[in-house]
Amino acid sequence: MLDENSIVQILCKHLENAGYAILQQRTTDEQGIDIIARRSGQAGRLLIEVKGSTSSKPGTRNFGRPFSSAQILNRVGKALYKAAWMDSEDRNADDRVGIAFPDLDEYRRLLYRIKPVISKLGWDVFFVSRDKVSLQQHS
């Protein structure tokens, strides 16, 4: 199980290996856009909202326990809202918006159902595991 902080770390490393500079990397203790990255030679930034598959905060009810289907749906909904906010408020003309989730069947199933909408919005979707990052690019 990957918590949000782990996904941020794995995804940032992946982006750095792909030629991006990480401009901002937030933890669950901080507010704001989770990851802001810029690729050398490209206009605009990549703004990413990240969600995990378990709580990252010791002492909470779900720390170390997987989220239920209802909690996963809640996380997807929150990520979509935050991505829409980033696309509306924090975005420059050349910026791209992305969302990142654990590479689990439940997340993939939920996002597959709304893939046409995500494609119309031009958002990137990252699925992250400990050893792999998959990108569904829609822009």
C-alpha positions as CSV (number, residue, x, y, z in Angstrom):
1,M,0.0,0.0,0.0
2,L,1.3,3.4,-0.9
3,D,0.3,6.5,1.0
4,E,0.1,9.9,-0.6
5,N,3.6,10.9,0.5
6,S,5.1,7.8,-1.0
7,I,3.4,8.4,-4.3
8,V,4.7,12.0,-4.3
9,Q,8.2,10.7,-3.8
10,I,8.0,8.0,-6.4
11,L,6.4,10.2,-9.0
12,C,8.9,13.1,-8.4
13,K,11.8,10.6,-8.9
14,H,10.1,9.4,-12.1
15,L,9.7,12.9,-13.4
16,E,13.3,13.8,-12.6
17,N,14.4,10.8,-14.5
18,A,12.3,12.0,-17.4
19,G,14.0,15.4,-17.5
20,Y,11.7,17.4,-15.2
21,A,12.9,19.8,-12.4
22,I,10.7,19.5,-9.4
23,L,9.7,23.1,-8.4
24,Q,7.4,22.0,-5.5
25,Q,6.8,18.8,-3.6
26,R,4.3,18.8,-0.8
27,T,3.5,16.3,1.9
28,T,0.1,15.6,3.5
29,D,1.1,18.1,6.2
30,E,1.2,20.9,3.7
31,Q,-1.6,22.5,1.6
32,G,-1.4,23.4,-2.0
33,I,-0.5,21.6,-5.2
34,D,1.2,18.4,-4.4
35,I,3.7,18.5,-7.3
36,I,4.8,21.2,-9.6
37,A,7.4,20.3,-12.2
38,R,8.9,21.9,-15.3
39,R,10.7,20.1,-18.1
40,S,13.7,21.9,-19.5
41,G,13.0,23.3,-23.0
42,Q,9.3,23.1,-22.6
43,A,6.9,26.0,-21.9
44,G,4.6,25.6,-18.9
45,R,4.6,23.6,-15.8
46,L,3.0,20.2,-14.8
47,L,0.6,20.6,-11.9
48,I,-0.3,17.3,-10.2
49,E,-2.7,16.3,-7.4
50,V,-1.9,13.1,-5.7
51,K,-4.0,10.6,-3.7
52,G,-2.9,7.4,-1.9
53,S,-4.3,4.1,-1.0
54,T,-4.0,4.4,2.8
55,S,-3.6,7.1,5.4
56,S,-0.1,8.6,5.8
57,K,-0.8,9.9,9.3
58,P,0.1,7.6,12.3
59,G,-2.7,7.4,14.8
60,T,-5.5,7.8,12.3
61,R,-8.1,5.1,11.8
62,N,-6.9,4.1,8.4
63,F,-3.1,4.3,8.9
64,G,-1.6,1.2,7.4
65,R,-5.0,-0.1,6.3
66,P,-6.3,0.0,2.7
67,F,-9.1,2.4,1.9
68,S,-12.6,0.9,1.2
69,S,-14.3,1.3,-2.1
70,A,-16.3,4.2,-0.8
71,Q,-13.1,5.9,0.5
72,I,-11.4,5.4,-2.9
73,L,-14.4,7.0,-4.6
74,N,-14.1,9.9,-2.2
75,R,-10.3,10.3,-2.9
76,V,-11.0,10.2,-6.7
77,G,-13.7,12.9,-6.3
78,K,-11.4,15.1,-4.2
79,A,-8.6,14.7,-6.7
80,L,-10.9,15.6,-9.6
81,Y,-12.2,18.7,-7.7
82,K,-8.6,19.8,-7.0
83,A,-7.5,19.2,-10.6
84,A,-10.4,21.3,-11.8
85,W,-9.5,24.1,-9.3
86,M,-5.8,23.9,-10.5
87,D,-7.0,24.1,-14.1
88,S,-9.2,27.2,-13.3
89,E,-7.2,29.1,-10.7
90,D,-3.5,28.2,-10.7
91,R,-2.8,27.5,-14.3
92,N,-0.9,29.5,-16.8
93,A,-1.7,29.1,-20.5
94,D,1.1,26.5,-21.1
95,D,0.6,24.6,-17.9
96,R,-0.7,21.0,-17.9
97,V,-2.8,19.4,-15.1
98,G,-2.4,15.9,-13.8
99,I,-3.8,13.5,-11.2
100,A,-1.9,10.6,-9.6
101,F,-3.2,7.5,-7.9
102,P,-2.0,4.1,-6.7
103,D,-1.9,1.6,-9.5
104,L,-4.9,-0.4,-8.1
105,D,-7.8,-1.9,-10.0
106,E,-10.4,0.1,-8.1
107,Y,-8.8,3.4,-9.0
108,R,-8.3,2.3,-12.7
109,R,-12.0,1.2,-12.9
110,L,-13.3,4.5,-11.6
111,L,-11.1,6.6,-13.8
112,Y,-11.8,4.4,-16.9
113,R,-15.5,5.2,-16.5
114,I,-14.8,9.0,-16.9
115,K,-11.9,8.7,-19.4
116,P,-13.8,10.6,-22.1
117,V,-14.2,13.6,-19.8
118,I,-10.6,13.5,-18.6
119,S,-9.5,13.4,-22.3
120,K,-11.7,16.4,-23.1
121,L,-10.1,18.3,-20.2
122,G,-6.6,17.3,-21.4
123,W,-5.5,16.1,-18.0
124,D,-2.7,13.5,-17.5
125,V,-3.4,10.5,-15.2
126,F,-0.5,8.8,-13.5
127,F,-0.9,5.3,-11.9
128,V,2.0,4.7,-9.5
129,S,3.3,1.5,-7.9
130,R,6.6,1.0,-6.0
131,D,8.5,0.1,-9.2
132,K,6.5,1.7,-12.1
133,V,4.7,4.8,-13.1
134,S,2.2,4.6,-15.9
135,L,0.9,7.7,-17.7
136,Q,-2.3,8.1,-19.6
137,Q,-1.7,11.3,-21.4
138,H,-4.7,13.1,-22.7
139,S,-3.4,16.5,-23.9
